[in-house]
Amino acid sequence: SYDRARELGDQGRMVDLDSAFMRDQLMLEILLDIRDLFSVAPAASGGSALEKLEAIRRLTKLR
């Protein structure tokens, strides 16, 4: 489409197509950023925070 508009010398259509392309690229970047924000990191090894607190509580009771 862009090449066709360039061959016809249709500057308005070229600007429209270029703007649409840039908009689509920006939307893709935004969607990729959102995907990255919602991706779940792997769980840390060693149990949950509650399990770690329980282990500390048991250690302090031994003394």
KETIKE-937167 format. One record per residue: x, y, z of N, C-alpha, C in turn; residue number from 0; residue in three letters. Coordinates in steps of 0.02 Angstrom, whole numbers. Example, Ala and Ser with C-alpha at 12.3 -4.5 7.8 and 13.67 -1.06 7.14 Angstrom:
# KETIKE-937167
<r <660, -284, 390>, <615, -225, 390>, <660, -165, 390>, 0, "ALA"> <r <642, -112, 354>, <684, -53, 357>, <645, 2, 394>, 1, "SER"> 
***
This chain:
# KETIKE-937167
<r <41, -60, 0>, <0, 0, 0>, <43, 63, 0>, 0, "SER"> <r <96, 61, 41>, <140, 119, 45>, <175, 130, -22>, 1, "TYR"> <r <199, 77, -52>, <233, 83, -117>, <185, 108, -170>, 2, "ASP"> <r <124, 84, -168>, <74, 107, -216>, <60, 182, -207>, 3, "ARG"> <r <54, 204, -145>, <42, 275, -132>, <102, 317, -154>, 4, "ALA"> <r <162, 290, -144>, <223, 326, -166>, <225, 332, -242>, 5, "ARG"> <r <208, 277, -276>, <207, 279, -349>, <156, 329, -376>, 6, "GLU"> <r <99, 334, -341>, <48, 381, -362>, <61, 453, -338>, 7, "LEU"> <r <111, 460, -295>, <127, 527, -268>, <75, 551, -218>, 8, "GLY"> <r <41, 505, -186>, <-12, 522, -137>, <20, 532, -68>, 9, "ASP"> <r <43, 593, -55>, <77, 607, 8>, <31, 597, 69>, 10, "GLN"> <r <-31, 615, 62>, <-78, 607, 118>, <-86, 534, 138>, 11, "GLY"> <r <-92, 490, 88>, <-98, 419, 102>, <-34, 391, 132>, 12, "ARG"> <r <23, 415, 108>, <87, 393, 136>, <93, 412, 209>, 13, "MET"> <r <72, 473, 226>, <74, 496, 296>, <27, 454, 338>, 14, "VAL"> <r <-33, 440, 312>, <-81, 398, 349>, <-54, 328, 362>, 15, "ASP"> <r <-25, 298, 311>, <2, 231, 319>, <62, 230, 367>, 16, "LEU"> <r <104, 281, 363>, <161, 285, 407>, <139, 294, 480>, 17, "ASP"> <r <88, 337, 490>, <62, 348, 557>, <30, 285, 585>, 18, "SER"> <r <-7, 249, 543>, <-38, 187, 565>, <14, 135, 584>, 19, "ALA"> <r <68, 133, 545>, <122, 86, 561>, <154, 103, 628>, 20, "PHE"> <r <168, 167, 639>, <198, 187, 703>, <151, 174, 761>, 21, "MET"> <r <86, 185, 751>, <37, 172, 804>, <36, 98, 821>, 22, "ARG"> <r <36, 56, 769>, <36, -16, 781>, <99, -39, 817>, 23, "ASP"> <r <155, -10, 799>, <218, -28, 833>, <216, -8, 906>, 24, "GLN"> <r <189, 51, 920>, <183, 75, 989>, <136, 29, 1029>, 25, "LEU"> <r <80, 10, 999>, <33, -35, 1033>, <65, -102, 1047>, 26, "MET"> <r <105, -127, 1001>, <140, -190, 1012>, <188, -184, 1071>, 27, "LEU"> <r <225, -129, 1074>, <271, -118, 1130>, <234, -115, 1196>, 28, "GLU"> <r <177, -81, 1197>, <137, -76, 1258>, <112, -144, 1279>, 29, "ILE"> <r <87, -183, 1232>, <63, -250, 1248>, <118, -295, 1274>, 30, "LEU"> <r <178, -289, 1245>, <234, -328, 1270>, <254, -308, 1340>, 31, "LEU"> <r <252, -242, 1355>, <266, -218, 1422>, <215, -244, 1472>, 32, "ASP"> <r <151, -243, 1453>, <99, -269, 1497>, <108, -344, 1509>, 33, "ILE"> <r <125, -380, 1456>, <138, -452, 1464>, <195, -464, 1514>, 34, "ARG"> <r <248, -423, 1508>, <304, -431, 1554>, <284, -415, 1626>, 35, "ASP"> <r <241, -366, 1635>, <218, -348, 1703>, <178, -404, 1735>, 36, "LEU"> <r <140, -440, 1695>, <98, -493, 1722>, <131, -562, 1722>, 37, "PHE"> <r <190, -566, 1696>, <224, -631, 1697>, <243, -647, 1769>, 38, "SER"> <r <236, -710, 1786>, <249, -731, 1855>, <321, -754, 1860>, 39, "VAL"> <r <355, -728, 1910>, <424, -749, 1922>, <422, -817, 1956>, 40, "ALA"> <r <472, -858, 1945>, <473, -923, 1978>, <477, -915, 2054>, 41, "PRO"> <r <445, -960, 2089>, <444, -956, 2162>, <515, -968, 2189>, 42, "ALA"> <r <530, -932, 2242>, <595, -939, 2274>, <597, -1006, 2311>, 43, "ALA"> <r <655, -1037, 2310>, <662, -1101, 2345>, <667, -1089, 2420>, 44, "SER"> <r <653, -1139, 2459>, <659, -1132, 2531>, <593, -1121, 2566>, 45, "GLY"> <r <539, -1129, 2532>, <473, -1124, 2563>, <446, -1053, 2564>, 46, "GLY"> <r <386, -1049, 2590>, <352, -984, 2592>, <377, -943, 2651>, 47, "SER"> <r <356, -881, 2652>, <375, -836, 2707>, <348, -862, 2773>, 48, "ALA"> <r <287, -890, 2772>, <258, -917, 2834>, <298, -977, 2859>, 49, "LEU"> <r <321, -1019, 2814>, <362, -1076, 2835>, <428, -1052, 2865>, 50, "GLU"> <r <457, -1000, 2837>, <520, -974, 2864>, <509, -943, 2933>, 51, "LYS"> <r <454, -907, 2942>, <438, -879, 3007>, <426, -933, 3059>, 52, "LEU"> <r <393, -986, 3039>, <380, -1042, 3085>, <446, -1075, 3105>, 53, "GLU"> <r <492, -1082, 3060>, <558, -1111, 3076>, <595, -1066, 3124>, 54, "ALA"> <r <592, -1001, 3115>, <625, -954, 3161>, <593, -959, 3230>, 55, "ILE"> <r <527, -964, 3233>, <491, -969, 3297>, <512, -1033, 3334>, 56, "ARG"> <r <518, -1088, 3297>, <538, -1151, 3329>, <610, -1145, 3355>, 57, "ARG"> <r <654, -1112, 3318>, <723, -1104, 3341>, <726, -1062, 3405>, 58, "LEU"> <r <687, -1010, 3408>, <690, -966, 3467>, <659, -1000, 3528>, 59, "THR"> <r <613, -1046, 3519>, <583, -1082, 3575>, <631, -1133, 3605>, 60, "LYS"> <r <680, -1156, 3565>, <727, -1205, 3590>, <775, -1176, 3641>, 61, "LEU"> <r <784, -1112, 3641>, <833, -1081, 3686>, <804, -1066, 3751>, 62, "ARG"> 
***
